[in-house]
Amino acid sequence: MPQTDTPPPNPPPLGQPLPWRVRALAALLRGFYFGRVRITGARSQPARTAAARLIVTSHRNGAIDGYLVLRAFPAATGLISVQLRKHPVLRWMFGGIVVVRDKDRARFRVRRDAFSDPIAAGCAQLRGSGDLMVFPEGSSEWGHRPLPYQRGAARMARLLLDEGTPFELVPLGLHYARPDALRSRAEVLVGAPVALPPRLPDEPERAFELRLHALITAALDAVSVNCPDAQTFERVEAEARRQMANGASYAQALIAAQNAPPAELAQTPRTRRWPWDALAVAGFCLLLAPILLVGWLAGRKADARNTVTLFRMVGGALMALAWLPCLALLAWRFPLPLAALAPLAALGWWRWPQFVHGERA
């Protein structure tokens, strides 16, 4: 089957963050969809200790993972699959340095040389004192352990170390209490920066790269989901949710339970539901019914659990473009009913995590 050339997108200036529209949309959709996005771990507010930061992160929930990384590192750009550039809506929602994977070559009939080399482009971003997010798994999957890590991040680290470019390598674990549930909690677990060794005298490039890859693998495993089997992961998740209901960090509780797996499924304690919660949630559903319905229907088209959130966000965002002007027209025509419903809906949006999921708002 012949392959088609696709002209490369305009690369971002070296060291610069993603376009403002991508960061603004990420903040808007992330804030609406998730009940709470918490940064925890070695540095709850990641501070820059080097001119550039190579952020290696787990990949759990499709393209939306990048939105969580931007919550902790708002100035970062990243490596993205070419499929996000081929879709007219996704192209507007995401940005970054394009990577053409083997499965993308067959699916989209595009050659790797149609785009800039991602390793060279990533190194250029770091040389420009920017933040770069990399997903070493290459693809996401909601499973009990990571997919095999690719060596792209290690290759970049090796090149930068060899040339003496200063940078910091930060591992990141992305954790979702319920990855496909509206208004559930997500957490970004920031690991301690990885101490990268210099290259040994007469050490071959490949040997040095494999040594760096082993360090990156260990650092990611320390902050990511990594259970021996699905049954253990189910018990670990239940224990983390139980501790989260009592005020603990979900991500840190999951890592602790993973290191010492419980023998039985934990029972999540019931949280108190206030009498007006049901009314407030009903008001939220009524005010945004078309958006919620289209988002739910779009989520049913997802091919796996790790893509449900993306489908819901895309469907709901497109419907919002049509429904929000209608709400503005209704507010102009019937100001008093909308003025009474809006605060109730806002309360329902806020109380949804506790009322529906039993998670503290």
C-alpha positions in Angstrom: 0.0 0.0 0.0 1.6 3.4 -0.9 2.5 5.8 1.8 1.5 9.4 1.7 3.7 12.3 2.7 2.4 14.7 5.4 4.0 18.1 5.7 5.5 18.5 9.2 3.7 20.9 11.4 5.4 24.1 12.4 7.7 23.2 15.3 7.4 25.2 18.5 10.3 27.6 19.2 13.0 25.9 21.1 12.5 25.8 24.9 9.0 27.1 24.6 5.8 25.6 26.1 2.8 24.3 24.1 0.6 26.9 22.3 -1.6 28.9 24.7 -4.8 27.5 23.3 -3.7 23.9 24.1 -2.7 24.8 27.7 -6.0 26.8 28.2 -8.1 24.0 26.8 -6.2 21.4 28.9 -6.9 23.5 32.1 -10.6 23.9 31.2 -11.3 20.3 30.3 -9.2 18.9 33.1 -10.8 21.2 35.7 -14.4 20.3 34.5 -14.0 16.6 34.0 -11.9 15.6 37.1 -13.1 16.0 40.6 -9.6 17.0 41.8 -6.1 16.8 40.3 -3.6 16.6 43.1 0.2 16.9 42.8 2.0 14.8 45.4 5.3 13.0 45.9 8.9 14.3 46.2 7.9 17.8 45.3 4.2 18.8 45.5 5.1 22.0 43.6 7.9 20.8 41.2 10.6 23.5 41.3 13.2 23.9 38.6 16.7 22.9 39.7 18.2 22.7 36.2 17.8 24.8 33.0 15.9 22.0 31.3 13.8 19.1 32.5 13.2 15.8 30.8 10.0 14.5 32.3 9.5 10.7 31.9 5.9 9.7 32.8 3.7 6.7 33.0 1.0 6.3 30.3 -2.4 5.2 31.7 -5.3 7.1 30.2 -4.6 7.9 26.6 -3.9 11.3 25.3 -5.5 12.9 28.4 -2.3 11.9 30.3 -0.6 15.0 28.8 -3.2 17.2 30.4 -2.3 15.9 33.8 1.4 16.4 33.2 0.6 20.1 32.3 -1.0 20.5 35.7 2.4 19.8 37.3 4.6 21.2 34.5 2.6 23.9 32.7 5.5 25.0 30.5 6.2 21.5 29.1 5.8 20.4 25.6 5.8 16.7 24.6 6.1 13.9 22.1 2.7 13.0 20.6 1.5 10.3 18.2 0.9 11.4 14.6 -2.7 10.2 15.0 -3.4 13.3 17.1 -2.2 15.4 14.2 -4.3 13.6 11.6 -7.7 14.2 13.3 -9.1 17.8 12.7 -10.5 18.1 16.3 -7.6 16.4 18.1 -5.1 18.5 16.2 -6.7 21.6 17.8 -6.7 20.0 21.3 -3.1 18.7 21.4 0.3 19.8 20.3 3.9 18.8 20.5 6.7 17.0 18.7 5.2 14.3 16.3 6.2 10.7 16.7 5.4 8.1 13.9 5.1 4.7 15.5 5.1 1.4 13.5 1.4 1.0 13.9 0.8 4.6 12.8 2.8 3.9 9.5 0.4 1.1 8.6 -2.8 2.9 9.8 -2.2 6.4 8.4 0.2 5.5 5.5 2.8 8.1 6.6 6.5 7.8 6.5 8.7 8.6 9.5 10.7 11.1 7.5 7.6 13.2 6.8 8.2 14.7 10.2 11.3 15.9 12.1 13.2 13.3 14.0 11.6 13.2 17.5 14.9 12.4 19.3 16.7 15.4 17.6 13.6 17.7 18.2 13.4 16.6 21.8 17.1 17.3 22.4 16.7 20.7 20.8 13.8 21.5 23.1 16.0 20.6 26.1 19.0 22.5 24.8 16.7 25.6 24.6 16.1 25.2 28.4 12.6 23.9 28.0 10.6 21.2 29.7 9.9 18.0 27.6 7.4 15.3 28.6 8.1 11.8 27.3 6.0 8.7 27.6 8.5 5.8 27.4 5.7 3.2 27.1 4.9 4.7 23.7 1.2 3.8 24.0 -1.3 3.7 26.9 -3.1 0.8 28.4 -5.2 0.4 31.6 -3.5 -2.6 33.0 -1.8 -4.0 36.1 1.7 -3.1 35.0 3.4 -0.8 32.5 3.9 -1.7 28.8 7.5 -2.2 27.8 9.5 1.0 28.1 11.1 2.3 24.8 14.6 3.7 24.9 13.9 7.1 23.4 14.3 9.0 26.7 17.5 7.1 27.4 18.8 8.0 24.0 18.1 11.7 24.6 19.7 11.6 28.0 22.8 9.9 26.5 23.2 12.5 23.8 22.7 15.4 26.2 25.1 14.0 28.8 27.8 13.3 26.1 27.6 16.9 24.9 27.5 18.4 28.5 24.1 20.0 28.3 22.7 20.4 31.8 19.2 19.0 32.5 17.2 17.3 35.1 15.3 14.0 34.7 12.1 13.8 36.6 9.9 10.6 36.8 6.2 11.0 37.0 3.4 8.6 37.9 -0.1 9.3 36.7 -2.9 7.8 38.9 -6.6 7.8 38.4 -9.0 6.6 41.1 -11.6 5.8 38.4 -10.1 6.5 34.9 -13.5 6.5 33.1 -15.6 8.2 35.7 -16.8 11.9 35.5 -15.5 14.0 38.4 -13.3 11.3 39.9 -9.9 12.1 41.4 -6.6 12.0 39.5 -3.1 12.5 41.0 0.3 13.3 39.7 3.0 11.5 41.7 6.3 13.4 41.3 9.4 11.2 41.9 12.8 12.3 43.0 15.1 13.5 40.2 17.2 10.6 38.8 20.9 10.9 39.5 22.4 10.3 36.0 26.0 9.0 35.9 28.6 10.2 33.5 29.8 7.9 30.7 32.6 5.6 31.6 35.9 5.8 29.7 35.8 3.7 26.6 32.1 2.7 27.3 30.2 2.0 24.1 27.3 4.3 23.3 24.8 1.4 23.4 26.1 0.1 26.8 25.8 3.6 28.3 22.3 4.0 26.8 21.2 0.7 28.3 22.5 1.7 31.7 20.6 5.0 31.6 17.5 3.1 30.4 17.7 0.8 33.4 17.8 3.8 35.8 14.8 5.4 34.0 12.9 2.1 34.2 13.6 1.7 37.9 12.5 5.4 38.6 9.3 5.0 36.7 8.4 1.7 38.3 8.8 3.3 41.7 6.0 5.8 41.0 3.8 3.8 38.6 1.3 1.0 38.7 3.3 -2.2 38.6 1.5 -5.2 40.0 2.2 -8.9 39.3 -1.3 -9.7 38.0 -4.8 -8.2 37.6 -6.2 -9.7 40.8 -3.5 -8.1 42.9 -4.1 -4.8 41.1 -7.8 -5.0 42.0 -7.0 -5.4 45.7 -4.4 -2.6 45.6 -6.9 -0.2 43.9 -9.5 -1.0 46.5 -7.1 -0.4 49.4 -5.9 2.9 47.8 -9.6 4.1 47.4 -10.3 3.1 51.1 -7.4 5.3 52.3 -8.3 8.1 49.9 -11.8 8.2 51.5 -10.1 8.8 54.8 -8.1 11.7 53.4 -4.9 10.0 52.2 -3.2 10.5 48.8 -4.6 8.0 46.4 -1.3 7.7 44.5 0.9 7.3 47.6 -1.6 4.8 49.1 -1.6 2.8 45.9 2.2 2.6 45.8 2.4 1.6 49.4 -0.3 -1.1 48.9 1.5 -2.3 45.8 4.7 -2.9 47.8 2.7 -4.8 50.4 -0.4 -6.1 48.6 -3.4 -6.8 50.9 -4.8 -10.3 51.0 -8.5 -9.2 50.6 -10.5 -6.5 48.8 -10.9 -3.5 51.1 -14.3 -2.0 51.7 -14.5 1.7 50.9 -16.1 3.5 53.9 -19.4 5.3 53.0 -19.0 9.1 53.1 -21.7 11.3 54.4 -24.2 12.6 51.8 -25.9 15.8 52.7 -29.7 16.0 52.0 -29.3 18.7 49.4 -26.7 16.8 47.4 -29.2 14.9 45.3 -31.0 18.1 44.4 -27.8 19.9 43.5 -26.5 17.0 41.3 -29.9 16.9 39.6 -29.6 20.6 38.9 -26.1 20.1 37.4 -27.5 17.3 35.2 -30.4 19.4 34.1 -28.4 22.5 33.2 -25.8 20.6 31.2 -27.9 17.6 30.1 -27.0 17.8 26.3 -23.3 18.0 27.1 -23.4 15.2 29.6 -25.5 13.0 27.3 -23.3 13.5 24.2 -20.2 12.9 26.3 -21.6 9.7 27.7 -22.6 8.4 24.3 -19.2 9.3 22.9 -17.5 7.4 25.7 -19.5 4.3 24.7 -17.6 4.4 21.3 -14.2 4.0 23.0 -12.4 0.9 22.2 -10.8 0.4 25.6 -11.1 1.8 29.1 -8.1 4.0 28.8 -9.7 6.0 25.9 -13.1 6.6 27.5 -12.1 9.9 29.0 -10.8 11.3 25.7 -13.9 10.3 23.8 -16.1 11.9 26.5 -14.1 15.1 26.5 -14.1 15.4 22.7 -17.9 14.7 22.5 -18.8 16.9 25.4 -16.6 19.8 24.2 -18.1 19.7 20.8 -21.6 19.7 22.2 -20.7 22.6 24.6 -19.9 24.7 21.5 -23.6 24.4 20.5 -25.3 24.2 24.0 -23.6 27.1 25.8 -24.9 29.7 23.3 -28.3 28.2 23.8 -27.9 28.7 27.5 -26.9 32.3 27.0 -30.0 32.8 24.9 -32.2 31.1 27.6 -30.6 33.3 30.3 -31.5 36.4 28.3 -35.1 35.2 27.7 -35.7 33.6 31.2 -33.2 35.2 33.5 -34.8 34.3 36.9 -35.1 30.5 36.4 -31.5 30.3 35.0 -30.2 32.5 37.8 -31.8 30.2 40.4 -30.6 27.0 38.6 -27.0 28.1 38.0 -25.8 28.2 41.7 -27.6 24.8 42.3 -25.8 23.3 39.3 -22.5 24.7 40.5 -23.0 23.1 43.8 -23.9 19.8 42.1 -20.7 20.0 40.0 -18.7 20.5 43.2 -20.5 17.7 45.2 -20.6 15.1 42.4 -17.4 13.3 43.5 -18.7 12.7 47.0 -22.3 12.0 46.1 -21.6 9.7 43.1 -18.1 8.2 43.9 -17.8 8.6 47.7 -14.7 10.8 47.2 -14.1 13.9 49.2 -14.7 17.0 47.1 
